Amino acid sequence: MSPGIDGKDSFGRVHRSLRVSVTDRCNLRCTYCMPAGGVLCAPRDELLGFEEILLAVQVACSLGINRIRITGGEPLLRPDLAELVGLLRREAPVEDLALTTNGVLLDRHAEDLAAAGLDRVNVSLDSLRPDRFEAVTRFGVLEQAWRGVEAAAEAGLSPLRINTLVLAGVNDDEVEGWLELTRRHEMDVRFMELMPIGEGAEQTEAGQFVNLTELRERLVEEAGLSPVEKVRGNGPARYYRLPDGKGRVGFITPLSNPYCDTCSRMRLTSTGALRACLSFDDHVSVREALRAGDEEKVREGFVQALREKPAGHHWRAGGVTEAGMSALGG
């Protein structure tokens, strides 16, 4: 079967998930993502408009990719984001519509997003300690982000998930605190490995990488974590639960235990670049086709990206992704 048909690539992997970035701007400067002074962002007139994003999603759905996650940068910096959510919900056969955010602005928008048709939300939150949260984000306020978490829960955006990047010497002593959170609350905490992407490459070299496969094995033995099957979601996390836990604990292990052979995800950047693999800087631009409303050319772009998707990443061989995460779309 040719690549692109039914969302398949050259290796037979079926793709069902598309991450759609709406901006490369962010209101935080997380140490593993951006330099303190920020990065040069794309001019606003180069960002895809909502109708262009809709066309991309409609084409993706025609190829069998029907799980959409809105990302950034920080997507809530994009004005009228609920309008896009409503447009995608009404005009595209999307099965699952989600959002990834740092939570800082979420308390202002959670209710409108839910009313527009958003299904669920992931909040990136790397510490439960205000001082550490501020240090990692450079100027973020934990209380503000946590209000966003609470607002999302109240709006019914579930399952609510917290993404926590575990860094050696920074927050790796907070694991038990996160486990306790899943014991008491119906939410998922997902531990993530540091990847050599943009600023993250420097922190990898500085020895801040934590092997989460080893951590998971230790927690299975010491804390009694047991695997959970059939968890709703689009990504590669493997979920576990404490014996008396209300929530779940996820592990995302791209380096210590790669999942490239089952990868089902593509990315569309805010400027219209299709990236089928996060670890390589290769991409297929569909911006001009989207702006021209040329559905067939957009489809050809998706098919090309699927055809050129490699078998796996090159990080374990020392490869580095030059583009920063904010530009890649999370």
Secondary structure, 3 states (H helix, E strand, C coil): CCCCHHHECCCCCECCEEEEECCCCCCCCCCCCCCCCCCCCCCHHHCCCHHHHHHHHHHHHHCCCCEEEEECCCHHHCCCHHHHHHHHHHHCCCCEEEEEECCCCHHHHHHHHHHHCCCEEEEECCCCCHHHHHHHHCCCCHHHHHHHHHHHHHCCCCCCEEEEECCCCCCHHHHHHHHHHHHHCCCEEEEECCCCECHHHHHHHCCCCCCHHHHHHHHHHHCCCEECCCCCCCCCCEEEECCCCCCEEEEECCCCCCCHHHCCEEEECCCCEEECCCCCCCCEECHHHHHCCCHHHHHHHHHHHHHHCCCCCCHHHCCCECCCHHHHCC
